[in-house]
Amino acid sequence: MEGEEFRTAAREMADYIVDYLTNIRQRRVLPEVQPGYLRPLLPSAAPDTPDTWQDIMADIERVIMPGVTHWHSPQFHAYFPTANSYPAILADMLSDAIGCIGFTWISSPACTELEVVMMDWLGQLLGLPQHFLAASGGKGGGVIQGTASEATLVAMLSARTKTLRQRQQQGDTHTNHSTLVAYTSDQAHSSVERAGMLAGVLLRQVPSDQEFAMRGPALRDMVKADIEKGLVPFFVVGTTGATPACSFDNLREIGEVAKEFSMWFHVDAAYAGSALVCEEFRYLVDGLELATSFNFNPHKWLLVTFDCSAMWIKDANEVVDAFNVDPLYLKHDQQGQMPDYRHWQIPLGRRFRSLKLWFVMRMYGREGLQAHIRHQVALAHQFEDYVKQDSRFELILPVTLGLVCFRLKNENSEVNEALLKNINAGGVIHLVPAKIKDVYFLRFAVCSRMTQPEDVEKAWREVLRQTQLTLEKK
């Protein structure tokens, strides 16, 4: 395929994408295929001679779409949002066309410098503490990671290196990986546990309170107990908008404990961080100025396509010191004048992801991004009101952002599990469950940017329909 053929194919694909997203409500949100459905639809080996573009386009509906879960359907209410917008799609096209691998400044100066500026733009939109911004003239700065999981691992590995070096400089020969301890809430994402496994350190889950929040006193007690055992507390993760029920750790209390015991304090706001573009939600991160690093996913709720996970570090040198490997073939004459982002991340290579932030922030503006968040929060409150009006149901927590956690009250887990199974089998909407302290419940997340009040009403009608069927079979 050369230029003119690509021009024609690209127009056809653009039309297909617009038609797909425009008419996505007409598609069943969950596919009905069984595992292994795809292999019989394809030849047993790659073709010897080229297929035509027309053949490939025809196979999208025949092969791919039957097995797609439509994450951007207004009837998709599972997990958390995965962002989507036309400006971000266009930026991905340009990134793919440029095709640079921006591991150093010299490998593509625009790739590095736009990222530095965009992370400052984004940090300003969120109202982050000034020490996280490169423009502040301090040691801080931002970087685009692939996912929040990567950001947590980067922070943990950086903290591990910092702690071990400090201990060694003090003549401590006892401290090693096996004596280091990290802490997080029992509501934190499983990626924190996984980061502990990859870092080879101990991880403690601090029991959350009645609002599913990690509090300072419980953390302090656990830290003191570990110190008495001869262990070395070095790292703590506070979560804003935890996955099970969108609960919020007390960042100020955690930050004070982290300061008291000289621990790295990382804040994971993968989903909820997007809401900080709205001033009325910034109370949720009270105490953020105490954090060593902060991360959220624009690719979840801020209209930027996957992958784009924004991470800020109070002192970027502490990450660079942990990840700096400097072979001759990657050195250049301008080193030290701008970031070489290969030192800020796990992989060497990186895409031109800041283009997505640039396009989206320019084409939506602060007011457009705020309107998007506020609209979706209002839709969640609409569903919350439906739940409150039906005495058969109860809320697990009051709704703060775009997630509603609810269940049939006075019913055991088996009944609620049956309700969820029937809802998903019906194919009208898609939900997923969670379980906290042995309480099983359903999660209704507002996910698609195209969701409207009538979609929420439709979802509630389906919940009621399946509730009636479930209770009749009980």
TORGUTOR-136012 format. One record per residue (C-alpha): x, y, z; residue number from 1. Coordinates in Angstrom, 1 decimal, padded with zeros to 4 digits. Last residue first. Layout:
<pts>
PT     px     py     pz   n
PT      X      Y      Z NUM
...
</pts>
This chain:
<pts>
PT     px     py     pz   n
PT -035.2 -017.6  044.1 474
PT -036.6 -017.9  040.5 473
PT -039.1 -015.0  040.9 472
PT -036.4 -012.9  042.6 471
PT -034.2 -013.2  039.6 470
PT -036.9 -012.5  037.0 469
PT -038.0 -009.4  038.9 468
PT -034.4 -008.2  039.4 467
PT -033.7 -008.8  035.7 466
PT -036.5 -006.4  034.7 465
PT -035.5 -003.8  037.4 464
PT -031.9 -003.8  036.3 463
PT -033.0 -003.5  032.6 462
PT -035.2 -000.5  033.6 461
PT -032.2  001.0  035.4 460
PT -030.0  000.7  032.3 459
PT -032.7  002.3  030.1 458
PT -032.9  005.2  032.5 457
PT -029.2  005.6  032.4 456
PT -029.3  005.5  028.6 455
PT -032.1  008.1  028.6 454
PT -029.9  010.4  030.7 453
PT -027.1  010.4  028.1 452
PT -024.0  008.2  027.6 451
PT -021.9  009.3  024.6 450
PT -018.7  009.8  026.6 449
PT -019.0  006.2  027.5 448
PT -018.2  005.0  031.0 447
PT -020.7  005.8  033.7 446
PT -020.0  003.0  036.1 445
PT -022.6  000.8  037.8 444
PT -021.0 -001.6  040.2 443
PT -022.8 -004.6  041.7 442
PT -022.3 -005.8  045.3 441
PT -020.9 -008.7  047.3 440
PT -020.2 -007.9  051.0 439
PT -017.5 -010.2  052.5 438
PT -015.4 -007.3  053.7 437
PT -015.6 -005.7  050.2 436
PT -016.7 -007.6  047.1 435
PT -017.0 -006.2  043.6 434
PT -019.2 -006.9  040.7 433
PT -019.2 -006.1  036.9 432
PT -021.9 -004.6  034.8 431
PT -022.8 -004.8  031.1 430
PT -026.1 -003.6  029.6 429
PT -028.7 -005.0  027.2 428
PT -027.0 -008.4  026.7 427
PT -029.5 -010.3  028.8 426
PT -026.7 -012.6  030.0 425
PT -025.0 -009.6  031.6 424
PT -028.1 -008.8  033.7 423
PT -028.8 -012.4  034.5 422
PT -025.3 -013.0  035.8 421
PT -025.5 -009.8  037.9 420
PT -028.9 -010.9  039.4 419
PT -027.6 -014.4  040.1 418
PT -024.6 -012.9  042.0 417
PT -027.0 -010.7  044.0 416
PT -029.0 -013.8  044.9 415
PT -025.9 -015.8  045.8 414
PT -024.5 -013.0  047.9 413
PT -027.4 -013.1  050.3 412
PT -030.5 -010.9  050.1 411
PT -031.7 -008.4  052.8 410
PT -030.5 -005.7  050.5 409
PT -030.4 -006.1  046.7 408
PT -027.1 -004.5  045.8 407
PT -025.5 -001.1  045.0 406
PT -022.2  000.6  044.1 405
PT -022.7  003.6  041.8 404
PT -019.6  005.0  040.1 403
PT -019.2  008.4  038.3 402
PT -018.0  010.6  041.1 401
PT -019.0  010.8  044.8 400
PT -021.9  008.4  045.1 399
PT -022.8  007.5  048.7 398
PT -021.3  004.1  049.6 397
PT -022.7  000.5  049.5 396
PT -026.1  001.7  048.3 395
PT -029.2 -000.3  049.1 394
PT -031.9 -002.0  047.0 393
PT -035.4 -003.4  047.7 392
PT -036.7 -000.1  048.8 391
PT -036.5  001.3  045.3 390
PT -036.3  005.1  045.3 389
PT -032.7  005.1  046.5 388
PT -031.6  003.0  043.6 387
PT -033.2  005.3  041.1 386
PT -031.6  008.3  042.8 385
PT -028.1  006.7  042.5 384
PT -028.8  006.2  038.7 383
PT -029.3  009.9  038.4 382
PT -026.4  010.6  040.6 381
PT -024.2  008.6  038.2 380
PT -025.6  010.7  035.3 379
PT -024.7  013.9  037.2 378
PT -021.1  012.7  037.6 377
PT -021.0  012.0  033.8 376
PT -022.1  015.6  033.0 375
PT -019.7  017.1  035.5 374
PT -016.8  015.3  034.0 373
PT -017.6  016.2  030.4 372
PT -018.4  019.8  031.3 371
PT -015.0  020.2  033.1 370
PT -013.2  018.9  030.0 369
PT -015.1  021.4  027.8 368
PT -014.4  024.3  030.2 367
PT -010.7  023.5  030.4 366
PT -010.4  023.4  026.6 365
PT -012.0  020.7  024.4 364
PT -010.0  021.0  021.2 363
PT -006.8  022.3  022.8 362
PT -006.7  019.9  025.7 361
PT -007.5  017.0  023.4 360
PT -005.0  017.8  020.7 359
PT -002.1  018.5  023.1 358
PT -002.9  015.5  025.4 357
PT -003.0  013.2  022.4 356
PT  000.2  014.7  021.0 355
PT  001.9  013.9  024.3 354
PT  001.8  010.2  023.4 353
PT  004.7  010.3  020.9 352
PT  005.5  006.7  021.6 351
PT  008.1  005.3  024.0 350
PT  011.1  003.0  023.8 349
PT  013.4  002.2  026.7 348
PT  010.9  000.4  028.9 347
PT  010.5  000.8  032.7 346
PT  010.2  004.6  032.9 345
PT  011.9  007.9  033.9 344
PT  015.4  007.3  032.6 343
PT  014.1  006.7  029.1 342
PT  012.6  010.1  029.4 341
PT  015.8  011.9  028.6 340
PT  014.8  015.2  030.1 339
PT  016.1  018.5  028.8 338
PT  019.4  020.3  029.2 337
PT  021.1  017.4  030.9 336
PT  022.3  015.7  027.7 335
PT  022.6  018.0  024.8 334
PT  025.7  016.4  023.2 333
PT  024.2  013.0  023.0 332
PT  024.5  009.6  024.6 331
PT  022.3  006.6  023.6 330
PT  025.0  004.8  021.6 329
PT  027.5  005.2  024.4 328
PT  025.4  003.3  027.0 327
PT  023.8  005.3  029.8 326
PT  021.8  003.3  032.3 325
PT  019.9  005.6  034.6 324
PT  016.8  003.9  036.2 323
PT  017.2  004.5  039.9 322
PT  019.1  007.8  039.7 321
PT  016.5  009.1  037.2 320
PT  013.7  008.4  039.5 319
PT  015.2  010.2  042.5 318
PT  016.4  013.0  040.1 317
PT  012.7  013.7  039.3 316
PT  012.2  015.2  042.7 315
PT  008.5  015.9  043.3 314
PT  007.5  013.3  040.7 313
PT  004.5  013.6  038.4 312
PT  002.8  010.8  036.5 311
PT  000.2  010.9  033.7 310
PT -001.0  007.6  032.2 309
PT -001.6  007.7  028.5 308
PT -002.4  004.5  026.6 307
PT -005.2  004.4  025.7 306
PT -007.3  007.3  024.2 305
PT -007.5  010.7  025.8 304
PT -011.1  011.8  026.7 303
PT -010.3  012.6  030.3 302
PT -011.9  009.6  032.0 301
PT -009.7  006.5  031.7 300
PT -007.0  007.5  029.2 299
PT -006.2  010.6  031.3 298
PT -004.9  008.0  033.8 297
PT -003.7  009.4  037.1 296
PT -000.4  009.5  039.0 295
PT  001.2  011.3  041.9 294
PT  004.7  011.2  043.4 293
PT  006.4  012.3  046.6 292
PT  003.1  013.3  048.2 291
PT  002.8  015.8  051.0 290
PT  001.2  018.4  048.6 289
PT -001.5  015.9  048.0 288
PT -002.9  016.6  051.5 287
PT -006.5  017.2  050.4 286
PT -006.9  015.0  047.4 285
PT -010.7  014.6  047.5 284
PT -011.1  018.3  048.3 283
PT -010.2  018.9  044.6 282
PT -013.7  017.8  043.5 281
PT -015.3  021.2  043.5 280
PT -012.4  022.7  041.4 279
PT -013.3  020.6  038.4 278
PT -010.1  019.5  036.5 277
PT -009.6  017.4  039.6 276
PT -012.2  014.9  038.2 275
PT -009.5  013.3  036.0 274
PT -007.7  012.1  039.1 273
PT -010.6  009.8  040.1 272
PT -009.7  007.0  037.7 271
PT -006.0  006.4  038.2 270
PT -005.6  008.4  041.4 269
PT -002.7  006.5  042.8 268
PT -000.7  008.7  045.3 267
PT  002.8  007.7  046.1 266
PT  004.4  008.6  049.4 265
PT  008.1  007.6  049.7 264
PT  008.7  006.9  053.4 263
PT  010.8  009.0  055.9 262
PT  009.0  007.7  059.0 261
PT  007.3  010.9  060.1 260
PT  007.0  012.1  056.5 259
PT  005.1  009.0  055.5 258
PT  002.9  009.3  058.6 257
PT  002.0  012.9  057.7 256
PT  001.3  011.9  054.2 255
PT -001.0  009.1  055.3 254
PT -003.0  011.6  057.4 253
PT -003.2  014.1  054.6 252
PT -004.1  011.5  052.0 251
PT -007.1  010.1  053.8 250
PT -007.9  007.3  051.4 249
PT -010.8  007.7  049.1 248
PT -013.4  005.1  048.0 247
PT -014.4  004.5  044.5 246
PT -016.2  001.2  045.4 245
PT -014.0 -001.7  044.2 244
PT -011.5  000.4  042.1 243
PT -010.2  002.9  044.7 242
PT -011.0  006.5  043.9 241
PT -008.0  008.2  045.5 240
PT -005.5  005.6  046.7 239
PT -002.6  006.2  049.0 238
PT  000.5  004.1  048.3 237
PT  003.3  003.8  050.9 236
PT  007.0  003.2  050.6 235
PT  010.1  002.7  052.8 234
PT  009.2  000.8  056.1 233
PT  012.4 -001.0  057.1 232
PT  012.1 -004.2  059.1 231
PT  013.7 -005.0  062.5 230
PT  010.6 -006.5  064.0 229
PT  010.1 -003.3  066.1 228
PT  010.1 -001.4  062.9 227
PT  007.3 -003.6  061.6 226
PT  005.1 -002.9  064.6 225
PT  005.7  000.8  064.2 224
PT  004.7  000.8  060.6 223
PT  001.5 -001.1  061.3 222
PT  000.5  001.3  064.1 221
PT  001.2  004.3  061.9 220
PT -000.9  002.9  059.0 219
PT -003.9  002.4  061.3 218
PT -003.5  005.9  062.8 217
PT -003.1  007.5  059.3 216
PT -006.3  006.2  057.7 215
PT -007.0  003.9  054.8 214
PT -010.5  004.5  053.5 213
PT -013.2  001.9  053.0 212
PT -015.9  004.2  054.5 211
PT -016.1  001.9  057.6 210
PT -012.3  002.0  057.9 209
PT -009.6  000.3  055.8 208
PT -007.3 -002.4  057.0 207
PT -003.7 -001.7  055.9 206
PT -002.4 -004.1  053.3 205
PT  001.3 -004.8  053.9 204
PT  003.8 -005.5  051.1 203
PT  007.2 -007.1  051.6 202
PT  009.7 -006.4  048.9 201
PT  010.9 -008.2  045.7 200
PT  010.2 -005.2  043.4 199
PT  008.2 -007.4  041.1 198
PT  006.1 -008.8  043.9 197
PT  005.6 -005.4  045.5 196
PT  004.5 -004.1  042.1 195
PT  002.0 -006.9  041.9 194
PT  000.5 -005.9  045.2 193
PT  000.2 -002.4  043.9 192
PT -001.3 -003.7  040.7 191
PT -004.1 -005.3  042.7 190
PT -005.7 -001.9  043.1 189
PT -005.9 -000.6  046.6 188
PT -008.9 -001.4  048.8 187
PT -006.8 -003.3  051.5 186
PT -004.9  000.0  051.7 185
PT -001.2  000.3  050.9 184
PT  002.1 -000.3  052.6 183
PT  005.7 -001.1  051.5 182
PT  008.2 -003.0  053.6 181
PT  012.0 -003.4  053.0 180
PT  013.7 -006.2  054.9 179
PT  013.8 -008.7  052.0 178
PT  015.2 -006.1  049.6 177
PT  018.2 -005.4  051.8 176
PT  019.0 -003.7  055.1 175
PT  021.5 -005.4  057.4 174
PT  024.8 -003.8  056.2 173
PT  023.9 -000.3  057.3 172
PT  027.0  001.9  057.0 171
PT  025.1  005.2  056.7 170
PT  025.9  005.3  053.0 169
PT  024.5  001.8  052.6 168
PT  021.2  002.9  054.3 167
PT  020.9  005.9  051.9 166
PT  021.6  003.7  048.9 165
PT  019.0  001.1  050.0 164
PT  016.4  003.8  050.6 163
PT  016.8  005.6  047.3 162
PT  016.9  002.3  045.3 161
PT  013.7  001.1  046.9 160
PT  012.0  004.4  046.5 159
PT  012.8  004.4  042.8 158
PT  011.6  000.8  042.5 157
PT  008.3  001.7  044.2 156
PT  007.7  004.9  042.1 155
PT  008.4  003.1  038.8 154
PT  006.2  000.2  039.9 153
PT  003.3  002.5  040.8 152
PT  003.7  004.4  037.5 151
PT  003.7  001.1  035.6 150
PT  000.5  000.0  037.2 149
PT -001.0  003.5  036.5 148
PT -000.5  002.7  032.8 147
PT  001.7  003.5  029.8 146
PT  003.7  006.3  031.5 145
PT  003.6  009.9  030.5 144
PT  006.2  012.0  032.5 143
PT  005.9  015.0  034.7 142
PT  008.3  017.2  036.6 141
PT  009.9  018.2  039.8 140
PT  013.3  019.5  040.7 139
PT  012.4  023.1  041.0 138
PT  012.0  025.8  038.3 137
PT  008.2  025.9  038.6 136
PT  008.0  025.2  034.9 135
PT  008.8  021.6  035.5 134
PT  005.6  021.2  037.5 133
PT  005.3  018.8  040.5 132
PT  006.6  021.5  043.0 131
PT  003.7  023.7  042.0 130
PT  001.1  021.5  043.8 129
PT -001.5  020.2  041.3 128
PT -004.5  022.3  040.3 127
PT -005.7  019.7  037.9 126
PT -005.6  022.0  034.9 125
PT -002.1  023.2  036.0 124
PT -000.9  019.6  036.1 123
PT -002.3  019.1  032.6 122
PT -000.5  022.2  031.2 121
PT  002.7  021.2  033.0 120
PT  002.5  017.6  031.6 119
PT  001.8  019.2  028.2 118
PT  005.0  021.3  028.4 117
PT  007.3  018.5  029.3 116
PT  005.6  016.1  026.8 115
PT  005.9  018.7  024.0 114
PT  009.6  018.9  024.7 113
PT  010.3  015.2  024.6 112
PT  008.5  014.3  021.3 111
PT  009.5  017.6  019.7 110
PT  013.2  016.8  020.3 109
PT  013.0  013.4  018.5 108
PT  015.8  010.9  019.2 107
PT  017.9  013.9  020.4 106
PT  015.8  014.3  023.5 105
PT  016.1  010.7  024.4 104
PT  013.7  007.7  024.4 103
PT  011.4  009.2  021.9 102
PT  010.8  006.3  019.5 101
PT  009.6  008.2  016.4 100
PT  006.8  006.8  014.2  99
PT  005.8  010.1  012.6  98
PT  002.8  008.3  011.0  97
PT  001.9  006.4  014.2  96
PT  002.0  009.6  016.2  95
PT -000.1  011.3  013.6  94
PT -002.8  008.6  013.7  93
PT -002.7  008.6  017.5  92
PT -003.3  012.3  017.4  91
PT -006.4  011.9  015.2  90
PT -007.8  009.3  017.6  89
PT -007.2  011.7  020.5  88
PT -009.1  014.5  018.7  87
PT -012.0  012.1  017.9  86
PT -012.5  011.1  021.5  85
PT -012.2  008.0  023.6  84
PT -011.5  007.4  027.3  83
PT -011.7  004.0  029.0  82
PT -014.2  004.4  031.7  81
PT -014.1  002.2  034.9  80
PT -014.9 -001.5  035.3  79
PT -018.3 -002.1  033.8  78
PT -021.1  000.2  032.7  77
PT -021.3 -000.4  028.9  76
PT -024.8  000.5  027.7  75
PT -023.6  003.9  026.4  74
PT -021.3  001.8  024.1  73
PT -017.7  002.8  024.3  72
PT -016.4 -000.4  025.8  71
PT -018.1 -002.5  023.1  70
PT -017.0 -006.0  023.9  69
PT -015.8 -007.2  020.5  68
PT -016.0 -010.8  019.4  67
PT -018.6 -010.5  016.6  66
PT -016.9 -007.3  015.5  65
PT -013.6 -008.9  014.6  64
PT -014.2 -011.7  012.1  63
PT -017.2 -010.9  009.8  62
PT -017.5 -007.2  010.5  61
PT -013.8 -006.5  010.1  60
PT -013.5 -009.1  007.4  59
PT -015.0 -006.8  004.7  58
PT -012.4 -004.2  005.4  57
PT -009.6 -006.8  004.9  56
PT -011.0 -008.0  001.6  55
PT -011.4 -004.4  000.4  54
PT -007.8 -003.7  001.3  53
PT -006.8 -006.5 -001.0  52
PT -005.0 -009.6  000.1  51
PT -001.3 -010.0 -000.8  50
PT  000.1 -013.3 -002.0  49
PT  001.3 -016.2  000.2  48
PT -001.5 -015.6  002.7  47
PT -000.8 -016.1  006.5  46
PT -001.7 -019.6  007.7  45
PT -004.6 -021.7  008.9  44
PT -007.1 -019.4  007.1  43
PT -009.4 -017.4  009.4  42
PT -013.0 -017.8  010.6  41
PT -012.2 -021.2  012.2  40
PT -009.7 -019.4  014.5  39
PT -012.1 -016.7  015.8  38
PT -014.6 -018.6  018.0  37
PT -012.0 -020.2  020.2  36
PT -013.7 -019.2  023.4  35
PT -017.5 -018.8  022.8  34
PT -019.2 -015.9  021.0  33
PT -022.1 -013.9  022.4  32
PT -020.5 -010.5  022.5  31
PT -021.3 -008.0  025.3  30
PT -022.7 -004.6  024.4  29
PT -025.1 -005.8  021.7  28
PT -024.8 -003.3  018.9  27
PT -027.4 -000.7  018.0  26
PT -026.1  001.7  020.6  25
PT -022.8  001.8  018.6  24
PT -024.4  003.7  015.7  23
PT -022.4  006.9  015.9  22
PT -019.3  005.1  017.1  21
PT -019.3  002.5  014.3  20
PT -020.4  005.0  011.7  19
PT -017.6  007.4  012.7  18
PT -015.0  004.6  012.7  17
PT -016.2  003.2  009.3  16
PT -016.0  006.7  007.7  15
PT -012.5  007.1  009.0  14
PT -011.6  003.7  007.7  13
PT -012.9  004.6  004.2  12
PT -011.0  007.9  004.3  11
PT -007.9  006.0  005.4  10
PT -008.3  003.5  002.6   9
PT -008.4  006.2  000.0   8
PT -005.4  008.0  001.3   7
PT -003.6  004.8  001.8   6
PT -004.1  003.9 -001.8   5
PT -002.7  007.3 -002.7   4
PT  000.3  006.9 -000.5   3
PT  001.4  003.3 -001.0   2
PT  000.0  000.0  000.0   1
</pts>
